[in-house]
Amino acid sequence: MTADQLKDIISAGMACDHITLEGDGRHWYATIVSPEFEGKRPIQRHQRVYATLGARMQSDEVHALSMKTFTPAEWAQAQADD
């Protein structure tokens, strides 16, 4: 799977303001910004992203996905801090 394919799958499954992906085709590192993360704990945010991938996680098509998840406000603050 390519980064563009993975990005398209996540974007199709949830509203995203920003996604960056790095990886080797099976192991991925993502930064995801979504208004859907408002009021959710980190584990709930990750579960929401995993839900968009569905069977791809179980079939080993995506072996590992490490995430940093932000609301739009958190993202704006993180960018201001950099």
Disulfide bonds with the S-S distance in Angstrom:
none
